[in-house]
Amino acid sequence: MALKITDLSQWVEDNKASFTPPVCNKLMYGGQMKVMFIGGPNQRKDYHIEEGEEFFFQLKGDMVLKVVEKGQHKDVVIKEGECYLHPSRIPHSPQRSKDTLGLVIERERSKEEIDGLRYYIDGTTDPLWEQWFYCYDLGTQLVPVIESFFDSEEFKTGYPPPGKIFPTPPVKIDTSTAVQTPQNFQKWCETVVRGSKVLFGSGEFKVVVWGEGVQEEENPGETFLWQMKGDAQVHCKQGSATMSAQSCTVMNPGERFTVTRGANSLALTVTIDPLASKMPKVANGVN
């Protein structure tokens, strides 16, 4: 059995036509973890609501993620070279310019989870129109939902019908969490020569930066490995392989693997725990 290693730079070059309108995105890996690259321009007014987190890494140019934080509109500017982890259940709307490219990772939904697409009355946080659906492929499902809004009276008038009362959403929207500030990836890496350093790690996604050394893990969810600089040797049930600079692969759920990284290595791993958001919060050390 051969472990599949993808040359990331070549993959981006081969799929560059997908990062411009009308598509603007390309799915690299579509298992439990959805690994995609997104270009622009893409300016939109719809806000996405989901029950999972999303990881953003802006590779070329800047982008703006419009969010509704604690009941207020806010712009999160993710500059080139910055990473950001978006919390679950907070409405968000990505705005991307021409000649930009970003990595976005989200997770597969369980059968019980529902996604929403919501439009707001201009200048307010009052809902104008929304639709809820089970999301199995956002790339194909998004367009018909948006087209439904464009065909609606709400789109034509900018207001919901008089007296309309929106039902309670099937997803409890987070109105108490403050979103994090995007992190400058290069500055974060300056102190990582050997071993590892956690970039994000308190929720569904655990994002870790690795330098020279050995990584031995077995995770309940999939793990995305991105060797950014230097070489690494990977051993797992899928097989063994050498990862060179700008190559990536994915470890299966429950698969024990070992990565040995040489001198001057720099790597990023993203691990998903799909049950993390379902676990009860810990307060004062008690569940």
Backbone hydrogen bonds, N-H to C=O, Kabsch-Sander energy under -0.5 kcal/mol:
donor,donor_aa,acceptor,acceptor_aa,energy
5,I,3,L,-0.5
6,T,248,C,-3.0
8,L,6,T,-1.0
8,L,246,Q,-1.9
9,S,246,Q,-0.9
11,W,7,D,-2.6
12,V,8,L,-2.5
13,E,9,S,-2.0
14,D,10,Q,-2.8
15,N,11,W,-1.4
16,K,13,E,-1.1
18,S,15,N,-2.0
19,F,16,K,-1.2
20,T,17,A,-0.9
23,V,20,T,-1.0
24,C,20,T,-1.8
25,N,18,S,-0.6
26,K,37,F,-2.2
28,M,26,K,-0.5
28,M,35,V,-2.8
29,Y,35,V,-1.8
31,G,33,M,-1.0
34,K,106,E,-3.4
35,V,29,Y,-2.6
35,V,33,M,-0.8
36,M,34,K,-0.6
36,M,104,V,-2.5
37,F,26,K,-2.3
38,I,102,G,-2.8
39,G,24,C,-3.5
40,G,19,F,-0.9
42,N,96,R,-3.1
47,Y,118,R,-2.9
48,H,92,H,-3.3
49,I,116,G,-2.6
54,E,86,H,-1.7
55,F,105,I,-2.7
56,F,84,Y,-3.3
57,F,103,L,-2.5
58,Q,82,E,-2.4
59,L,57,F,-0.7
59,L,101,L,-1.6
60,K,101,L,-2.3
63,M,78,I,-2.2
64,V,95,Q,-2.3
65,L,76,V,-3.0
66,K,64,V,-0.7
66,K,93,S,-2.5
67,V,74,K,-3.0
68,V,91,P,-1.7
69,E,67,V,-0.7
69,E,72,Q,-2.4
70,K,68,V,-0.6
72,Q,69,E,-1.6
74,K,67,V,-2.4
76,V,65,L,-2.3
76,V,74,K,-0.6
77,V,75,D,-0.7
78,I,63,M,-2.4
78,I,76,V,-0.6
79,K,77,V,-0.7
81,G,58,Q,-3.5
82,E,79,K,-2.2
83,C,183,Q,-2.6
84,Y,56,F,-2.4
86,H,54,E,-3.3
86,H,84,Y,-0.6
89,R,50,E,-2.9
90,I,87,P,-0.7
92,H,48,H,-1.6
93,S,66,K,-2.8
95,Q,64,V,-3.0
96,R,42,N,-2.1
97,S,62,D,-0.6
99,D,40,G,-0.6
100,T,97,S,-0.8
101,L,60,K,-2.1
102,G,38,I,-2.2
103,L,57,F,-3.2
104,V,36,M,-2.7
105,I,55,F,-2.3
106,E,34,K,-1.9
108,E,32,Q,-3.1
113,E,110,S,-1.6
115,D,133,F,-3.1
116,G,49,I,-2.7
117,L,131,Q,-2.4
118,R,47,Y,-2.7
119,Y,129,W,-3.2
121,I,126,D,-2.8
124,T,121,I,-2.1
128,L,119,Y,-3.5
129,W,119,Y,-1.4
131,Q,117,L,-1.9
133,F,115,D,-2.7
135,C,133,F,-0.5
136,Y,134,Y,-0.7
140,T,137,D,-1.0
141,Q,137,D,-2.3
142,L,138,L,-2.1
145,V,141,Q,-1.2
146,I,142,L,-2.4
147,E,143,V,-2.6
148,S,144,P,-1.8
149,F,145,V,-1.6
150,F,146,I,-2.3
151,D,147,E,-1.3
152,S,149,F,-1.7
155,F,149,F,-0.5
156,K,152,S,-1.2
157,T,153,E,-2.6
158,G,154,E,-2.6
164,K,161,P,-2.2
166,F,164,K,-0.5
173,I,171,V,-1.0
174,D,89,R,-2.7
175,T,173,I,-0.6
183,Q,83,C,-2.9
185,F,81,G,-2.3
185,F,183,Q,-0.8
188,W,184,N,-2.0
189,C,185,F,-1.8
190,E,186,Q,-0.9
190,E,187,K,-0.6
191,T,188,W,-0.6
192,V,189,C,-2.0
193,V,191,T,-0.9
195,G,212,E,-2.5
197,K,209,V,-2.1
199,L,207,V,-3.0
200,F,207,V,-1.6
203,G,205,F,-0.7
206,K,271,T,-2.5
207,V,200,F,-3.0
207,V,205,F,-0.5
208,V,206,K,-0.5
208,V,269,T,-2.3
209,V,197,K,-2.8
210,W,267,A,-2.8
211,G,195,G,-2.8
212,E,193,V,-2.7
213,G,261,R,-1.9
215,Q,259,V,-2.9
216,E,214,V,-0.5
217,E,257,F,-2.1
219,N,255,E,-0.5
223,T,251,M,-1.7
224,F,270,V,-3.0
225,L,223,T,-0.6
225,L,249,T,-2.9
226,W,224,F,-0.5
226,W,268,L,-2.3
227,Q,247,S,-2.5
228,M,226,W,-0.8
228,M,266,L,-2.1
229,K,266,L,-2.2
232,A,243,M,-2.1
233,Q,260,T,-2.4
234,V,241,A,-3.0
235,H,258,T,-2.4
236,C,239,G,-1.7
237,K,256,R,-0.5
239,G,236,C,-1.2
241,A,234,V,-2.0
243,M,232,A,-3.4
244,S,242,T,-0.6
246,Q,227,Q,-1.8
247,S,227,Q,-1.5
247,S,244,S,-0.8
248,C,6,T,-2.1
249,T,225,L,-1.9
251,M,223,T,-3.0
254,G,219,N,-3.6
255,E,252,N,-1.8
256,R,254,G,-0.6
257,F,217,E,-2.6
258,T,235,H,-2.4
259,V,215,Q,-2.7
260,T,233,Q,-2.6
261,R,213,G,-3.3
261,R,259,V,-0.6
262,G,231,D,-1.9
265,S,262,G,-1.2
266,L,229,K,-1.7
267,A,210,W,-2.3
268,L,226,W,-2.6
269,T,208,V,-2.5
270,V,224,F,-2.1
271,T,206,K,-2.5
272,I,222,E,-2.1
273,D,204,E,-2.6
276,A,273,D,-2.1
278,K,275,L,-1.2
279,M,275,L,-0.7
279,M,276,A,-0.9
283,A,281,K,-0.6
283,A,286,V,-2.1
286,V,283,A,-1.7
